Amino acid sequence: MNFASPNQAPRRNIELKARCRDLTKAAAAARAVGASPTAVLNQLDTYFHCPNGRLKLREVDGRSAELIWYARPDSTNFRGSDYYVVPITQPAHAKSALTAALGVRGEVRKRRELLLWHNVRIHLDRVDQLGDFVEFEAVIGPDDDEVTAHERLATLTAALSIQSADRVAVSYSDLLGL
C-alpha cells in the first residue's frame, strides 16, 4: 500500500470575511468582474474542541462530507490560513467518534452561494442566527503566489464595496459564541 507522508504540508489560502448588506448586489458585482457561479450549498459545520486551530466536520446536502482543520490569525486584514481537507465517507460515524474523543463546540448552518474567479473562491453566505456575509479564499497553488492573491482580494474588496467596518476577524463559530 502507498500511504501519504504523515508530514504532508497543509494547503494554504489567503482570505477575508465581511458582513454583507445585500447578497444579490454582491453576486452581481462578483459576476461583473468575471466570477462564475458554481454552486449553491447548504452546509452544516460541526466544530469540535481542538487544542490548536479549528476542527470541523462539514456536511453538505447532496455531497460528500469533509473533515477540515485550519489555523489562521483572527484579523480583519487579508490573512493566511493553513488547512487540511480530508474526505469523509461515513460522516455520522466520524461525528460520533470525534464527539466522543474531543467534544462538540457547536454547529454552524449556512446557505452558501459559491462563485469562482481565477484562484479565488467567493462565498456568499447566509448564516443561521448571524446574517449575511461574503468571504474570499484565494487558494495558493503551484501556479499562484501570495502577492497575486492579495491583489485579487483587493480587486474583489473594491468591486463588492467592502468597507473596513464590515470586515470580520473571526470564524462564524466564534461569532456564535461557540
C-alpha positions as CSV (number, residue, x, y, z in Angstrom):
1,M,0.0,0.0,0.0
2,N,1.1,3.6,-0.6
3,F,0.4,5.9,2.2
4,A,0.8,9.7,2.2
5,S,3.6,11.0,4.3
6,P,2.4,11.8,7.9
7,N,4.3,15.1,7.5
8,Q,2.4,16.3,4.4
9,A,2.3,20.1,4.3
10,P,-1.1,21.8,4.7
11,R,-2.7,23.7,1.9
12,R,-2.8,27.5,2.1
13,N,-5.1,30.3,1.2
14,I,-5.4,34.0,1.8
15,E,-8.8,35.0,2.9
16,L,-11.1,37.8,4.0
17,K,-14.5,37.8,5.6
18,A,-17.0,40.6,5.9
19,R,-20.6,41.3,6.7
20,C,-22.8,41.8,3.6
21,R,-25.7,44.2,3.3
22,D,-27.0,42.7,0.0
23,L,-26.1,39.3,-1.2
24,T,-27.8,39.9,-4.6
25,K,-25.8,43.0,-5.2
26,A,-22.6,41.2,-4.1
27,A,-23.3,38.4,-6.5
28,A,-23.9,40.8,-9.4
29,A,-20.6,42.7,-8.5
30,A,-18.7,39.5,-8.4
31,R,-20.1,38.4,-11.8
32,A,-19.3,41.8,-13.2
33,V,-15.5,41.3,-12.6
34,G,-15.8,37.8,-14.2
35,A,-16.6,35.4,-11.4
36,S,-18.6,32.3,-12.4
37,P,-21.4,31.0,-10.3
38,T,-20.6,27.4,-9.4
39,A,-23.0,26.0,-6.8
40,V,-25.4,26.7,-4.1
41,L,-24.6,24.7,-1.0
42,N,-26.5,24.0,2.2
43,Q,-23.8,23.3,4.8
44,L,-23.7,22.1,8.4
45,D,-20.3,22.6,10.1
46,T,-19.9,20.8,13.4
47,Y,-17.0,22.3,15.3
48,F,-15.0,20.2,17.8
49,H,-12.8,21.2,20.7
50,C,-9.3,21.3,19.4
51,P,-6.0,22.4,21.2
52,N,-4.6,24.0,18.0
53,G,-6.5,25.8,15.3
54,R,-10.1,24.8,14.5
55,L,-11.5,21.4,13.5
56,K,-14.9,20.9,11.9
57,L,-16.9,18.3,10.1
58,R,-18.6,19.8,7.1
59,E,-21.7,18.1,5.8
60,V,-23.2,19.4,2.5
61,D,-26.6,18.4,1.1
62,G,-26.0,16.1,-1.8
63,R,-22.2,16.0,-1.5
64,S,-19.6,14.0,0.4
65,A,-18.6,15.2,3.9
66,E,-15.2,16.6,4.8
67,L,-13.1,17.0,7.9
68,I,-11.4,20.3,7.9
69,W,-8.7,21.5,10.2
70,Y,-7.4,25.1,9.8
71,A,-5.2,27.6,11.6
72,R,-5.2,31.3,10.9
73,P,-4.9,34.5,12.8
74,D,-8.0,36.4,13.9
75,S,-7.7,39.6,11.9
76,T,-9.8,41.9,9.7
77,N,-6.9,42.1,7.2
78,F,-6.2,39.7,4.4
79,R,-4.9,36.7,6.4
80,G,-3.2,33.5,5.6
81,S,-4.9,30.2,6.5
82,D,-3.2,26.8,6.6
83,Y,-5.6,23.8,6.3
84,Y,-6.2,20.2,5.6
85,V,-9.3,18.8,4.0
86,V,-10.0,15.1,4.4
87,P,-12.9,13.4,2.6
88,I,-15.2,11.5,5.0
89,T,-17.4,8.7,3.6
90,Q,-19.2,7.9,6.9
91,P,-20.0,11.3,8.4
92,A,-22.4,10.0,11.1
93,H,-19.7,7.6,12.4
94,A,-17.0,10.2,12.1
95,K,-19.1,12.7,14.1
96,S,-19.8,10.2,16.8
97,A,-16.1,9.3,17.1
98,L,-15.0,13.0,17.1
99,T,-17.7,13.9,19.6
100,A,-16.6,11.1,22.0
101,A,-12.9,12.0,21.6
102,L,-13.0,15.8,21.6
103,G,-16.5,17.0,22.4
104,V,-18.6,19.3,20.2
105,R,-18.1,23.1,20.5
106,G,-21.3,23.8,18.4
107,E,-22.8,23.8,14.9
108,V,-23.0,26.4,12.2
109,R,-25.6,26.2,9.5
110,K,-25.4,28.2,6.3
111,R,-26.6,28.5,2.8
112,R,-23.5,29.3,0.6
113,E,-23.5,30.6,-3.0
114,L,-20.1,29.7,-4.4
115,L,-18.5,31.7,-7.3
116,L,-15.0,31.2,-8.7
117,W,-12.7,33.9,-10.1
118,H,-9.2,32.9,-11.0
119,N,-7.9,31.0,-7.9
120,V,-10.4,32.8,-5.6
121,R,-13.4,31.1,-4.1
122,I,-16.1,33.7,-3.4
123,H,-18.6,32.6,-0.7
124,L,-21.9,34.5,-0.4
125,D,-23.2,33.1,2.9
126,R,-26.5,33.3,4.8
127,V,-25.6,32.0,8.2
128,D,-28.4,30.9,10.6
129,Q,-28.6,33.3,13.6
130,L,-25.9,35.6,12.2
131,G,-27.0,37.1,8.9
132,D,-25.3,37.6,5.6
133,F,-21.5,37.5,4.8
134,V,-19.1,37.5,1.9
135,E,-15.9,35.5,2.2
136,F,-12.9,35.4,-0.2
137,E,-10.4,32.5,-0.2
138,A,-7.5,32.8,-2.7
139,V,-6.1,29.3,-2.9
140,I,-2.4,29.2,-3.2
141,G,-1.4,26.5,-5.6
142,P,1.7,25.7,-7.6
143,D,0.9,28.4,-10.2
144,D,-0.2,31.1,-7.7
145,D,1.6,33.3,-5.2
146,E,0.5,35.3,-2.2
147,V,1.3,38.7,-3.8
148,T,-1.2,37.9,-6.6
149,A,-3.7,36.6,-4.1
150,H,-3.6,39.8,-2.2
151,E,-4.0,41.8,-5.4
152,R,-7.1,39.7,-6.4
153,L,-8.6,40.1,-2.9
154,A,-8.1,43.8,-3.1
155,T,-9.8,43.9,-6.5
156,L,-12.8,42.0,-5.2
157,T,-13.0,44.0,-2.0
158,A,-13.3,47.2,-4.1
159,A,-15.7,45.6,-6.6
160,L,-18.0,44.5,-3.8
161,S,-17.7,47.8,-1.9
162,I,-16.5,46.1,1.3
163,Q,-15.8,48.7,3.9
164,S,-13.3,48.4,6.8
165,A,-16.2,48.4,9.3
166,D,-17.8,45.4,7.5
167,R,-14.7,43.2,8.0
168,V,-14.9,40.3,10.4
169,A,-11.8,38.9,12.3
170,V,-13.2,35.6,13.5
171,S,-15.0,32.5,12.3
172,Y,-18.7,32.0,12.3
173,S,-18.4,29.6,15.3
174,D,-16.7,32.4,17.2
175,L,-19.4,34.9,16.3
176,L,-22.0,32.5,17.6
177,G,-20.0,32.2,20.9
178,L,-19.3,28.5,20.4
